[in-house]
Amino acid sequence: MTRNVLCVDTAERVTDVVSTLEDDDQLAPISVTSVESAIETIVQEPIVCVVTAYDLSDGTGLDIIDALKSESPQTPSILFTDVSPGEIDTTGFDEVIVEYLNRDLPDADDRLGFVVNDVIEHSAQVGFLAPEDEDDRLETLAEYDVEELPVEESFDRLTDLIADHLDVAVSFIGLIEKDEENFLACTGADWDSLTREDTICTHSMLQEDVMVVEDIDADSRFSENQQLKNLGIVSYAGANMTAPNGQVIGQVCALDHEPREFSAHERDTLQQYAETAMEILELRQAVDSGGEVAQ
Amino acid sequence: MSLSDAGGFTVDLLPDEHVESGTSILLAGDDTEALKRVFASLVAAKESEYSVVLATNSGGRAVRRILDDVRAGAGQDAAILTCEGPARGDDVTVIDDLSDLTTLGMEFSNLVSQVNQTNDRFRSGIFLCSTLIDEVEDTRSVYRFLNTTFLTDLRRNEGLGVCAVDTSASLETDIDSMLTGLETSMTARIDVESDGDKIELTLTGFGPTEETVTARL
């Protein structure tokens, strides 16, 4: 599958960038020469990486990267420029993280294609921590053909039970994909998916035990997360759905719109619900494939 | 064949003394001075290596001094990025504002790229990542910074990286939970506990089992 790479530079220089990337059969460079046209293209085209110069006729490369982070926060970007970092004005762009590739380096052109493929393949600029064996985890997740498995009714009943049992406003079962969390069942809200870096689950899945956040405003990891606030999430408890090979593929969660504690008993209960959800998924998968259920 | 020929790095503190290239280490402890000494012993360049250090709480001269304490001359074999001036020499880059992660990330990447033009092997370090987390508004930006620069540089090059967290820092979060998250995305973890000159290191991820060693630094 070809990868659409947006190349932004002045009219005099953009051809060089495009011809460098055209040598790679996997890459399909799209050239534009202004901030305005770059932002339009980001909105309209399935771009998987942006390579931009710093100085442009109607702004800078940071304007484009800032817009990219708003539109598609997990799409990587590379500032390919001969302007040194010390000369780049970052006023207003304090937390717009970008890969900097110095165009003055002797091997800059050779490196560009490699760097573009590398940042795409490794989701190298995401705003969350992924486990070191993330590729193995995603392979495990891919083994479950969730779209085809009849788990919806069972999971709906389970989230109803969790919300009732733990007396929370929202309960859900979510699978954590490469870039987003997909909700298979949700009681108390109507959510389909969330960008992974906006979720608490992407933190919770890294913990061995049930993770509890009693008040997101009191936790610096989440207090600036506007998406959580928009959804009314104030308190959180999440338990791992762990596949038989030990990989965590999803979360079973209880949320509330107010700060609250979760007792040791409640955490244990949530963990048991998570294990039940995993067993349902396993059983359905086994029945569907006519195979045996892992113990 | 020497250890460096085998493509790894020598770390005197560890029982095995050998660490694979590309290894990232989370270094955690609540005694900042002990943490600094262990950090220096991990990051100080040996022969045919170079160090790239992001120092959040020290100037270039202080960083050179602690590296020289580990190995005479290691301080000169280091490119240092700091927000505490003045810039002394070509290899000290001073930025104005630690919370400007955009500049910090670009400068750090640029330093690693420059070092890789002349040295195949480098040791990189952040002292202290907890200060970065404290400085920025949104912790996700620090994770993005670690992914974009620190971990990416290690994946692409012959490098050893150390990310230090002072667990006594007031970060308004569940520090154990945050450390578990950081640990999961790195290769190994060293927890530092000090008692006078004696420093106890708990090592995780360097072998099949957790191990505790005592060091005098």
Interface residues (C-beta under 8 A of the other chain):
Chain A: L62 L79 S84 P85 G86 I88 T90 F93 D94 E95 V96 I97 V98 E99 Y100 L101 N102 L105 P106 D118 V119 H122 A124 Q125 V126 G127 F128 L129 A130 P131 E132 E197 H203 L206 Q207 E208 M211 V213 A218 D219 S220 R221 S223 E224 N225
Chain B: T93 D97 S99 D100 L101 T102 T103 G105 M106 E107 S109 N110 S113 Q114 Q117 I133 V136 E137 D138 T139 R140 S141 Y143 R144 F145 L146 N147 T148 T149 T152 R155 R156 L171 E172 T173 D174 S177 M178 T180 G181 L182 T184 S185 M186 T187
